[in-house]
Amino acid sequence: MGGMEKGIAELRYRLFVARIIDNRKRIDRKLAGLSEFFSEVVTDAVLPAVRQ
């Protein structure tokens, strides 16, 4: 019986780790999107003002 409990614990651990990695990827994508957005805003708003 101990082997099955160990297997379930391992599965739970792997799911937990996979969820953390997935969340990190999602956060990285959001950050990448944000930095892209800000660089566009800077390009559109700041550069013309600087050039004038």
C-alpha positions, 0 to 999 in steps of 0.5 A: 500500500505504501508504494501507491501512496508514494506514487500519488504523492509524486504525481501531486508533486509533479502537478504542483511543479508543472503548475508553477512552471506554467504560471511562470511562462504565463507571467513571462508572456504577460511581461513580454507583452507589457514591455512590447506595449511600453516600447511602442508607447515610447516610440509613438509618444516620446520620440516625436516629442524629442525630435521636435 
